[in-house]
């Protein structure tokens, strides 16, 4: 009898342990809910986000390790392009495929974690009572940042609503993940209790969480405010300038703060090139797209160099001065002209961190700035406007980054074409110096090996950010003339590229020339090296300064607007006719109006005082080229 009882109790014990093990295993599977059961379009997205939720919720670093994989650039671009070797070429990559996440909902499902993401999220997480607008240039990767922020909040177990588009939104809570339609956001707390009366559901009114909202064409701004159950919630939105809607967002939500995102670095583009397998490109093609047309993945991977070149040509031909100089930030992505020519980024002072609360417009690349300067040589409207507006912009600090890029591009052409002797004021030397470059050839270089041809008459221009301390280089009597274009009194010399120059140019004495606007010459002083130079490894460097007037930099054009044939080459006939019509209207509207008055009447993003006429009765004098008084010779026909 005892034998049978022992067998019976052992069987019960075994079955009981199996039952409880199965019960607890089921409890470990976190629940997921479809709030609106009539919406079949939520089923597939919910499955993917449920997998992400189960893998990450409240698991800290262990959860991140599920997605994270370190990535190192295997091909050093410096071998091919002469680029300086980066200090850190290791990045983290989050691969959502590891948790069976569908690519259709986040494209691509494998994305690079930029240093920008770390810094912005750290700032957001630190200021947990502030609502944030994360903005930046279109195509810079703001949607990827929002997914990164969601992942960080999931592993920390923080309640979050994720709103990637107008079709499906998700609520992540300790009670589960809920998929719902955007129309239910106002009564979400009540509807969840109605739909699932017998389940443990979140009490949203007593919950402190964050709403991650991605502004796009279908949902340009959050369709909700901070009232109701959202009083204890904060809102973090990502928006391009067009969809930024800060005015409305600040009205609906208190304590709103702007947080700008910096453009991509070259080595970040190289790193992501290996991840986008079906869109990857050779390094030399990648550098051409990046350096010429813009520092965003949308530009470097989305199109070809031929298509981007055509866009830039057409934009330069179509642009009017007010578009280039005074376009408001929220309108840069609206017009195809400004979309191709301008970008926005946080303001960066010399040797300081970016001010993410203050965004400034700038020319997308130095290559495009050169295009605009060449156009100004052929178009009197551009040349006249640049000559009048840029000095005021530089002196008063309004859009000075954009103005500085135009000045530097124009000054380089001015210096290249000037055969007269320039008097340099000494900063560290004992006496003045007369400089005659006598340029015969312009040569872009990517490697210091190309500088071994130390022949006079060659104007060397670096075509990559390997040498931040110089903008051009020439040789006079076998002495290196390092040229730096500056638009402010504080212009420290970065020594990061001078070491390579010192190895390639073992010459005892160098001449360093700052080229500045005329109004800065008298107040310009000796500039420090950052970090300080080591005397043993560097030659003696004497500093000078020379000034250029705006009349020299932007001379009055002697050719009519219709002679702009080079920039209009390859455009369609319909586009050419629209350009001609636009310019005819512009001449009809402004032919009898002074330049200063025309610029004052253009939209200037709140900077109307840049070109405001003085209160005195004196008229603004504008230097124009004197017309020839000689009579035209009669035709021989």
C-alpha positions as CSV (number, residue, x, y, z in Angstrom):
1,X,0.0,0.0,0.0
2,X,2.7,2.4,0.9
3,X,4.4,1.7,-2.4
4,X,1.3,2.9,-4.3
5,X,1.0,6.0,-2.1
6,X,4.6,6.9,-2.8
7,X,4.0,6.6,-6.5
8,X,0.8,8.7,-6.3
9,X,2.4,11.6,-4.3
10,X,5.5,11.6,-6.5
11,X,3.2,11.9,-9.6
12,X,1.2,14.7,-8.0
13,X,4.4,16.5,-7.0
14,X,5.8,16.2,-10.5
15,X,2.5,17.5,-12.1
16,X,2.2,20.3,-9.6
17,X,5.7,21.6,-10.3
18,X,5.1,21.4,-14.0
19,X,1.8,23.3,-13.6
20,X,3.4,26.1,-11.6
21,X,6.4,26.3,-13.9
22,X,4.1,26.7,-16.9
23,X,2.1,29.3,-15.0
24,X,5.1,31.4,-14.2
25,X,6.5,31.0,-17.7
26,X,3.2,32.4,-19.0
27,X,3.4,35.3,-16.5
28,X,6.9,36.2,-17.8
29,X,5.5,36.7,-21.3
30,X,4.5,40.4,-21.1
31,X,1.0,41.2,-22.4
32,X,0.2,43.2,-25.5
33,X,-3.1,44.7,-26.4
34,X,-4.9,45.8,-29.5
35,X,-7.0,48.8,-28.2
36,X,-9.1,49.3,-31.4
37,X,-10.0,45.8,-32.5
38,X,-11.7,47.2,-35.6
39,X,-8.4,48.5,-37.0
40,X,-6.7,45.6,-38.7
41,X,-3.8,47.7,-39.8
42,X,-2.5,47.7,-36.2
43,X,-2.0,43.9,-36.0
44,X,1.3,43.6,-37.8
45,X,3.0,46.7,-36.2
46,X,1.9,45.5,-32.8
47,X,3.6,42.2,-33.2
48,X,6.9,43.9,-34.0
49,X,6.7,46.4,-31.1
50,X,5.6,43.6,-28.8
51,X,8.8,41.7,-29.6
52,X,10.8,44.9,-28.9
53,X,9.0,45.4,-25.6
54,X,9.6,41.9,-24.4
55,X,13.3,42.0,-25.2
56,X,14.0,45.4,-23.6
57,X,11.5,46.4,-20.9
58,X,13.3,47.2,-17.7
59,X,16.4,45.1,-18.5
60,X,19.0,47.9,-18.5
61,X,22.3,47.1,-20.1
62,X,21.3,43.5,-20.6
63,X,18.5,44.7,-22.9
64,X,20.8,47.0,-24.8
65,X,23.3,44.2,-25.4
66,X,20.6,42.3,-27.2
67,X,20.5,45.0,-29.9
68,X,24.0,46.5,-29.6
69,X,27.0,45.5,-31.7
70,X,30.2,47.5,-31.8
71,X,31.2,48.6,-35.3
72,X,34.7,49.7,-36.4
73,X,35.5,51.2,-39.8
74,X,37.5,48.5,-41.5
75,X,38.6,50.5,-44.5
76,X,40.6,53.6,-43.5
77,X,39.6,56.4,-46.0
78,X,42.8,58.3,-45.3
79,X,44.7,55.8,-47.5
80,X,42.6,56.7,-50.5
81,X,41.6,60.4,-50.0
82,X,44.4,61.7,-47.9
83,X,42.1,62.4,-45.0
84,X,43.4,62.7,-41.5
85,X,43.1,59.6,-39.4
86,X,40.2,60.0,-36.9
87,X,40.8,59.6,-33.2
88,X,37.9,57.3,-32.7
89,X,36.4,55.2,-35.5
90,X,34.4,52.8,-33.3
91,X,30.6,53.2,-33.2
92,X,27.6,51.3,-31.8
93,X,25.0,49.8,-34.1
94,X,21.5,48.8,-33.0
95,X,20.1,45.9,-35.0
96,X,16.3,45.5,-34.5
97,X,16.3,42.3,-36.6
98,X,17.6,40.5,-33.5
99,X,14.2,40.8,-31.9
100,X,12.3,40.0,-35.1
101,X,11.4,43.6,-35.8
102,X,9.9,44.2,-39.2
103,X,11.8,46.5,-41.5
104,X,8.7,48.2,-42.8
105,X,8.1,50.0,-39.6
106,X,11.6,51.5,-39.1
107,X,13.8,51.8,-42.2
108,X,16.4,50.7,-41.9
109,X,16.1,48.3,-39.0
110,X,19.8,48.5,-38.4
111,X,21.1,52.0,-37.6
112,X,24.2,53.8,-36.4
113,X,24.3,55.5,-33.0
114,X,25.8,58.9,-33.5
115,X,27.5,60.8,-30.8
116,X,24.8,63.5,-31.3
117,X,22.2,60.9,-30.2
118,X,24.1,60.3,-26.9
119,X,24.5,64.0,-26.1
120,X,20.9,65.1,-27.0
121,X,19.3,62.2,-25.1
122,X,21.5,62.9,-22.1
123,X,20.3,66.5,-22.2
124,X,16.7,65.5,-22.5
125,X,16.9,62.9,-19.7
126,X,18.6,65.4,-17.4
127,X,15.9,68.0,-17.9
128,X,12.9,65.7,-17.3
129,X,10.4,68.5,-16.7
130,X,11.0,70.3,-20.0
131,X,9.2,69.6,-23.4
132,X,11.7,69.4,-26.2
133,X,11.7,70.1,-30.0
134,X,14.6,68.2,-31.6
135,X,15.1,69.8,-35.0
136,X,17.8,70.0,-37.7
137,X,18.3,69.9,-41.4
138,X,15.9,67.7,-43.4
139,X,17.3,64.1,-43.8
140,X,19.7,64.4,-40.9
141,X,18.3,61.4,-39.0
142,X,15.8,62.8,-36.5
143,X,13.5,59.8,-36.8
144,X,16.4,57.5,-36.0
145,X,17.1,59.5,-32.9
146,X,13.4,59.1,-31.8
147,X,13.8,55.3,-32.1
148,X,17.0,55.5,-30.1
149,X,15.2,57.5,-27.4
150,X,12.4,54.9,-27.3
151,X,15.0,52.1,-26.8
152,X,16.7,53.9,-24.0
153,X,13.4,54.5,-22.2
154,X,12.3,50.9,-22.6
155,X,15.4,49.4,-21.0
156,X,14.9,51.9,-18.1
157,X,11.3,50.8,-17.7
158,X,9.8,54.3,-18.2
159,X,6.2,54.7,-19.5
160,X,6.4,56.0,-23.0
161,X,4.0,56.7,-25.9
162,X,5.7,56.4,-29.3
163,X,4.0,58.1,-32.3
164,X,6.0,57.5,-35.4
165,X,3.3,58.3,-37.9
166,X,-0.4,59.0,-38.3
167,X,-1.4,55.3,-38.7
168,X,-0.4,53.7,-35.4
169,X,0.7,54.8,-32.0
170,X,2.0,52.7,-29.1
171,X,1.8,52.9,-25.3
172,X,4.6,51.1,-23.4
173,X,3.8,50.5,-19.7
174,X,4.6,48.0,-17.0
175,X,1.2,46.4,-17.6
176,X,1.9,45.8,-21.3
177,X,2.2,47.4,-24.7
178,X,-0.9,48.9,-26.3
179,X,-1.5,49.8,-29.9
180,X,-4.1,52.5,-30.6
181,X,-5.3,54.9,-33.2
182,X,-4.2,58.6,-32.9
183,X,-7.9,59.7,-32.7
184,X,-8.1,58.0,-29.3
185,X,-5.3,60.0,-27.6
186,X,-7.6,62.3,-25.6
187,X,-9.7,59.5,-24.0
188,X,-7.0,56.9,-24.0
189,X,-7.1,56.4,-20.2
190,X,-10.8,55.8,-20.2
191,X,-10.9,53.7,-23.4
192,X,-8.2,51.2,-22.1
193,X,-10.4,50.5,-19.0
194,X,-13.5,50.1,-21.2
195,X,-11.8,47.7,-23.7
196,X,-10.0,45.6,-21.0
197,X,-12.2,45.8,-17.8
198,X,-10.8,42.5,-16.3
199,X,-7.1,43.2,-17.0
200,X,-4.6,45.3,-15.0
201,X,-4.4,48.5,-17.0
202,X,-2.3,51.7,-16.4
203,X,-3.7,54.7,-14.6
204,X,-2.4,57.3,-17.0
205,X,-3.5,60.3,-14.8
206,X,-1.1,59.1,-12.0
207,X,1.7,58.2,-14.4
208,X,4.7,60.4,-15.3
209,X,5.8,59.5,-18.8
210,X,7.0,60.9,-22.1
211,X,5.3,61.1,-25.6
212,X,7.8,60.7,-28.5
213,X,6.2,62.3,-31.5
214,X,7.7,62.4,-35.0
215,X,6.4,65.4,-37.1
216,X,6.0,64.6,-40.8
217,X,3.8,65.4,-43.7
218,X,0.8,63.4,-42.4
219,X,1.1,64.6,-38.8
220,X,2.9,68.0,-39.0
221,X,2.3,68.8,-35.3
222,X,1.0,67.0,-32.2
223,X,-2.9,66.9,-32.3
224,X,-3.1,67.2,-28.5
225,X,-2.1,69.5,-25.6
226,X,-1.0,69.0,-22.0
227,X,-4.5,68.9,-20.6
228,X,-6.4,66.0,-19.2
229,X,-4.5,62.9,-18.2
230,X,-1.3,64.3,-19.9
231,X,-0.7,66.9,-17.1
232,X,2.2,64.7,-15.7
233,X,3.5,63.8,-19.1
234,X,6.1,65.6,-21.2
235,X,6.3,65.7,-25.0
236,X,9.4,65.3,-27.1
237,X,9.0,65.9,-30.8
238,X,11.3,65.7,-33.8
239,X,10.6,68.1,-36.6
240,X,12.2,69.6,-39.7
241,X,12.1,73.4,-40.0
242,X,9.0,73.2,-42.1
243,X,7.0,71.1,-39.5
244,X,8.7,72.6,-36.5
245,X,5.5,74.5,-35.5
246,X,7.2,75.8,-32.3
247,X,4.6,78.6,-31.9
248,X,1.7,76.3,-31.7
249,X,3.6,73.7,-29.7
250,X,4.7,76.4,-27.1
251,X,1.0,77.5,-26.8
252,X,-0.2,73.9,-26.2
253,X,2.7,72.8,-23.9
254,X,4.5,74.8,-21.2
255,X,8.3,75.1,-20.9
256,X,9.3,74.2,-24.5
257,X,12.9,74.1,-25.3
258,X,14.6,73.9,-28.8
259,X,17.4,71.4,-29.3
260,X,19.3,71.5,-32.6
261,X,21.1,68.5,-34.1
262,X,24.5,68.9,-35.8
263,X,25.1,67.7,-39.4
264,X,26.8,64.4,-40.0
265,X,30.6,64.0,-39.8
266,X,32.5,62.5,-42.6
267,X,33.4,59.4,-40.7
268,X,29.8,58.8,-39.6
269,X,28.9,58.8,-43.3
270,X,31.7,56.2,-43.9
271,X,30.5,54.1,-41.0
272,X,26.9,54.0,-42.2
273,X,28.0,53.2,-45.8
274,X,28.8,49.7,-44.7
275,X,25.3,49.3,-43.1
276,X,23.3,50.4,-46.1
277,X,24.3,47.4,-48.2
278,X,22.0,48.0,-51.1
279,X,22.8,51.7,-51.2
280,X,26.5,51.7,-50.4
281,X,28.9,53.5,-52.6
282,X,32.7,53.6,-53.3
283,X,34.6,55.9,-50.9
284,X,35.6,58.4,-53.6
285,X,32.0,58.8,-54.8
286,X,30.8,59.2,-51.3
287,X,33.3,61.9,-50.6
288,X,32.3,63.8,-53.7
289,X,28.6,63.8,-52.7
290,X,29.4,64.7,-49.1
291,X,31.8,67.5,-49.7
292,X,29.9,69.1,-52.6
293,X,26.2,68.8,-51.9
294,X,25.6,68.4,-48.2
295,X,26.4,66.5,-44.9
296,X,23.3,64.4,-44.7
297,X,22.6,60.7,-45.5
298,X,19.6,61.8,-47.7
299,X,22.0,63.7,-50.0
300,X,24.9,61.3,-50.0
301,X,22.9,58.1,-50.4
302,X,19.6,59.2,-51.9
303,X,20.8,60.5,-55.3
304,X,23.7,60.6,-57.7
305,X,26.3,63.3,-58.3
306,X,24.7,64.2,-61.6
307,X,21.3,64.8,-60.1
308,X,22.7,66.8,-57.2
309,X,24.8,68.9,-59.6
310,X,21.7,69.7,-61.7
311,X,19.7,70.7,-58.6
312,X,22.5,73.1,-57.5
313,X,22.8,74.6,-60.9
314,X,19.1,75.2,-61.2
315,X,18.8,76.6,-57.7
316,X,21.7,79.1,-58.3
317,X,20.1,80.2,-61.5
318,X,16.6,80.6,-59.9
319,X,17.6,82.2,-56.7
320,X,17.1,85.9,-55.8
321,X,19.3,87.7,-53.2
322,X,16.6,87.7,-50.5
323,X,16.3,83.9,-50.7
324,X,20.0,83.4,-50.0
325,X,20.5,86.0,-47.4
326,X,17.3,86.3,-45.4
327,X,15.2,83.1,-45.8
328,X,13.5,82.2,-42.4
329,X,14.5,78.9,-40.9
330,X,11.1,77.4,-41.2
331,X,11.0,78.1,-44.9
332,X,14.4,76.6,-45.9
333,X,12.9,73.2,-46.7
334,X,9.9,74.7,-48.6
335,X,11.5,76.2,-51.7
336,X,13.6,73.9,-54.0
337,X,16.1,76.7,-54.2
338,X,16.9,77.1,-50.5
339,X,16.5,73.3,-50.0
340,X,19.5,72.8,-52.4
341,X,21.6,75.7,-51.2
342,X,21.1,76.1,-47.5
343,X,21.2,74.0,-44.3
344,X,20.6,74.8,-40.7
345,X,22.6,73.8,-37.7
346,X,23.3,74.8,-34.0
347,X,25.5,77.8,-33.6
348,X,29.1,77.0,-32.8
349,X,31.5,79.5,-31.3
350,X,35.2,79.2,-31.6
351,X,36.5,76.2,-29.7
352,X,33.2,75.7,-27.8
353,X,30.3,73.3,-27.7
354,X,27.3,73.9,-30.0
355,X,24.5,76.1,-28.7
356,X,21.6,73.8,-29.4
357,X,19.0,76.4,-28.5
358,X,20.1,78.7,-31.3
359,X,19.9,77.6,-34.9
360,X,21.6,79.4,-37.8
361,X,21.4,79.1,-41.6
362,X,24.5,78.5,-43.7
363,X,25.5,77.6,-47.2
364,X,25.4,73.8,-47.4
365,X,29.0,73.4,-48.6
366,X,31.9,75.6,-49.6
367,X,31.4,74.1,-53.1
368,X,27.9,75.7,-53.3
369,X,29.3,78.9,-51.9
370,X,31.8,79.0,-54.8
371,X,28.8,78.5,-57.2
372,X,27.0,81.5,-55.7
373,X,30.1,83.7,-56.0
374,X,30.6,82.7,-59.6
375,X,27.0,83.6,-60.2
376,X,27.5,86.9,-58.5
377,X,30.3,87.6,-61.0
378,X,27.7,87.3,-63.8
379,X,24.6,88.6,-62.1
380,X,24.5,92.3,-61.1
381,X,21.6,91.7,-58.7
382,X,23.5,89.1,-56.6
383,X,26.8,91.0,-56.6
384,X,25.1,94.3,-55.6
385,X,23.1,92.6,-52.8
386,X,26.1,90.7,-51.4
387,X,28.2,93.9,-51.5
388,X,25.6,95.9,-49.5
389,X,24.2,93.3,-47.1
390,X,27.2,91.1,-46.1
391,X,29.2,93.9,-44.2
392,X,26.2,94.7,-42.1
393,X,25.5,91.0,-41.4
394,X,29.1,90.5,-40.3
395,X,29.2,93.6,-38.1
396,X,25.9,93.1,-36.4
397,X,26.0,89.3,-36.0
398,X,22.9,88.4,-38.0
399,X,23.3,85.3,-40.1
400,X,27.0,85.9,-39.9
401,X,27.8,82.2,-40.6
402,X,26.2,82.4,-44.0
403,X,27.8,85.8,-44.7
404,X,31.2,84.5,-43.7
405,X,31.0,81.6,-46.1
406,X,30.2,83.9,-49.0
407,X,33.0,86.3,-48.0
408,X,35.5,83.5,-47.8
409,X,34.6,82.1,-51.2
410,X,34.6,85.5,-52.8
411,X,37.9,86.5,-51.1
412,X,39.6,83.4,-52.4
413,X,38.7,84.3,-56.0
414,X,39.6,87.9,-55.4
415,X,43.1,87.0,-54.1
416,X,43.6,84.5,-56.8
417,X,42.9,87.0,-59.6
418,X,44.6,90.0,-58.0
419,X,48.1,90.6,-59.5
420,X,48.8,93.8,-57.5
421,X,51.0,93.9,-54.5
422,X,49.1,93.6,-51.2
423,X,50.5,95.3,-48.1
424,X,50.3,93.0,-45.0
425,X,50.2,94.5,-41.5
426,X,52.5,92.6,-39.2
427,X,51.1,90.9,-36.1
428,X,54.2,89.1,-34.9
429,X,56.8,90.2,-37.4
430,X,58.8,93.5,-37.1
431,X,57.9,95.1,-40.4
432,X,55.2,95.2,-43.0
433,X,55.3,92.8,-45.9
434,X,54.3,93.2,-49.6
435,X,52.8,90.1,-51.1
436,X,52.4,89.4,-54.8
437,X,51.0,85.9,-55.5
438,X,51.0,86.0,-59.3
439,X,48.6,83.0,-59.5
440,X,48.8,81.0,-62.7
441,X,47.1,77.8,-61.7
442,X,44.6,76.7,-59.0
443,X,45.2,73.1,-57.7
444,X,43.0,71.3,-55.1
445,X,44.9,68.9,-53.0
446,X,43.9,66.0,-50.8
447,X,47.3,64.9,-49.6
448,X,50.4,66.6,-48.3
449,X,52.4,64.7,-51.0
450,X,50.9,67.0,-53.6
451,X,52.5,70.0,-51.9
452,X,56.1,68.8,-52.7
453,X,55.8,70.8,-56.0
454,X,56.9,74.0,-54.4
455,X,56.5,76.1,-57.5
456,X,55.4,79.7,-57.5
457,X,52.2,80.6,-59.3
458,X,50.2,77.6,-57.9
459,X,47.3,78.4,-55.6
460,X,46.8,75.3,-53.5
461,X,43.3,74.8,-52.0
462,X,42.5,72.0,-49.6
463,X,39.4,70.1,-50.6
464,X,38.7,68.4,-47.3
465,X,38.7,69.2,-43.6
466,X,42.1,67.7,-43.0
467,X,43.7,71.2,-42.6
468,X,41.3,73.4,-40.5
469,X,44.1,75.9,-40.0
470,X,44.3,77.1,-43.6
471,X,42.0,77.9,-46.5
472,X,44.7,78.2,-49.2
473,X,48.4,77.9,-49.6
474,X,51.0,79.4,-52.0
475,X,54.8,79.6,-52.3
476,X,56.7,82.9,-52.8
477,X,60.4,82.7,-52.9
478,X,60.1,79.1,-51.7
479,X,58.4,80.4,-48.5
480,X,55.0,78.8,-47.7
481,X,52.3,81.4,-47.5
482,X,49.5,80.0,-45.4
483,X,46.2,81.9,-46.0
484,X,43.3,82.0,-43.6
485,X,40.1,83.9,-44.4
486,X,38.5,85.3,-41.2
487,X,35.4,87.4,-40.4
488,X,35.9,88.0,-36.7
489,X,38.6,89.3,-34.3
490,X,38.9,85.9,-32.6
491,X,40.3,83.3,-35.0
492,X,42.6,80.8,-33.1
493,X,44.8,78.7,-35.3
494,X,44.0,75.0,-35.0
495,X,47.2,73.0,-35.1
496,X,45.7,69.6,-35.9
497,X,46.8,69.8,-39.6
498,X,50.0,71.7,-39.2
499,X,51.9,68.7,-38.1
500,X,51.4,67.0,-41.5
501,X,52.4,70.3,-43.2
502,X,55.5,70.5,-41.1
503,X,56.5,67.0,-42.3
504,X,55.9,67.7,-45.9
505,X,57.4,71.2,-45.9
506,X,60.6,71.1,-43.9
507,X,61.2,74.9,-44.1
508,X,62.4,77.0,-41.2
509,X,60.1,80.0,-41.7
510,X,56.5,80.2,-42.7
511,X,54.2,83.2,-43.3
512,X,50.6,83.0,-42.0
513,X,48.3,85.6,-43.5
514,X,44.8,86.4,-42.2
515,X,42.6,87.9,-44.9
516,X,39.7,89.9,-43.3
517,X,37.2,92.6,-44.2
518,X,38.6,96.1,-44.1
519,X,36.8,97.1,-40.9
520,X,38.7,94.5,-38.9
521,X,42.3,95.2,-40.0
522,X,43.1,97.8,-37.4
523,X,41.7,95.9,-34.5
524,X,42.9,92.4,-35.5
525,X,45.6,91.1,-33.2
526,X,48.0,88.1,-32.9
527,X,46.0,84.8,-32.8
528,X,46.9,81.9,-30.4
529,X,47.5,78.3,-31.5
530,X,45.2,75.7,-30.1
531,X,46.7,73.6,-28.7
532,X,50.0,75.5,-28.3
533,X,52.7,74.6,-30.8
534,X,55.8,72.6,-29.8
535,X,58.8,74.7,-30.9
536,X,60.9,71.7,-31.5
537,X,58.6,70.2,-34.1
538,X,57.3,73.3,-35.9
539,X,58.9,76.1,-37.9
540,X,58.9,79.7,-37.1
541,X,55.5,81.2,-38.1
542,X,55.1,84.9,-38.6
543,X,51.5,86.3,-38.6
544,X,50.2,89.1,-40.8
545,X,46.8,90.5,-41.6
546,X,45.5,92.1,-44.8
547,X,42.1,93.7,-45.5
548,X,39.8,93.5,-48.5
549,X,36.9,95.9,-49.2
550,X,33.5,94.6,-50.3
551,X,34.0,96.5,-53.6
552,X,37.1,94.3,-54.2
553,X,35.4,91.1,-53.1
554,X,32.1,91.6,-54.9
555,X,32.9,93.9,-57.8
556,X,30.0,95.3,-59.9
557,X,29.2,92.9,-62.7
558,X,29.9,94.1,-66.2
559,X,27.7,91.5,-67.7
560,X,24.0,91.3,-67.9
561,X,21.9,88.8,-66.1
562,X,21.1,87.0,-69.3
563,X,24.8,86.1,-69.9
564,X,24.6,83.5,-67.1
565,X,25.0,80.7,-69.7
566,X,27.4,78.4,-67.8
567,X,25.1,77.9,-64.8
568,X,22.0,77.4,-67.0
569,X,23.7,74.7,-69.1
570,X,21.8,71.5,-69.3
571,X,18.4,72.8,-68.0
572,X,15.1,72.2,-69.7
573,X,13.6,74.8,-72.0
574,X,10.6,75.2,-69.7
575,X,12.8,75.9,-66.7
576,X,14.9,78.4,-68.7
577,X,11.7,80.3,-69.6
578,X,10.5,80.3,-66.0
579,X,13.9,81.8,-65.0
580,X,13.7,84.5,-67.6
581,X,10.2,85.3,-66.6
582,X,11.1,85.5,-62.9
583,X,14.0,87.8,-63.7
584,X,11.9,90.1,-65.9
585,X,9.4,90.5,-63.1
586,X,12.2,91.1,-60.6
587,X,13.7,93.9,-62.8
588,X,10.3,95.4,-63.4
589,X,9.6,95.5,-59.7
590,X,13.0,96.8,-58.5
591,X,14.7,98.5,-61.4
592,X,14.1,102.0,-60.0
593,X,14.5,101.2,-56.3
594,X,17.9,101.6,-54.5
595,X,19.6,98.3,-53.4
596,X,19.4,99.2,-49.7
597,X,15.7,99.8,-49.9
598,X,15.1,96.5,-51.9
599,X,17.0,94.5,-49.2
600,X,15.0,96.2,-46.5
601,X,11.7,95.1,-48.0
602,X,12.7,91.5,-48.2
603,X,11.8,88.9,-45.5
604,X,14.8,88.6,-43.2
605,X,13.7,86.4,-40.3
606,X,13.3,89.2,-37.9
607,X,16.5,90.9,-38.9
608,X,15.0,93.9,-40.7
609,X,17.4,96.3,-38.9
610,X,20.3,94.8,-40.9
611,X,19.7,97.1,-43.9
612,X,17.6,99.8,-42.2
613,X,18.1,103.3,-43.6
614,X,19.7,105.7,-41.1
615,X,17.5,108.3,-39.5
616,X,19.5,111.2,-40.9
617,X,18.4,112.9,-44.1
618,X,21.6,111.8,-45.9
619,X,21.0,109.3,-48.6
620,X,22.7,105.9,-48.5
621,X,25.6,106.1,-50.9
622,X,26.3,102.9,-52.9
623,X,29.4,102.6,-55.0
624,X,28.5,101.6,-58.5
625,X,30.9,101.3,-61.5
626,X,31.1,104.5,-63.6
627,X,29.6,104.1,-67.0
628,X,31.8,104.9,-69.9
629,X,31.1,108.4,-71.5
630,X,32.6,107.4,-74.9
631,X,30.2,107.1,-77.7
632,X,29.8,103.8,-79.4
633,X,31.6,103.4,-82.7
634,X,29.4,103.3,-85.8
635,X,29.0,100.0,-87.4
636,X,31.1,99.3,-90.5
637,X,28.2,97.6,-92.2
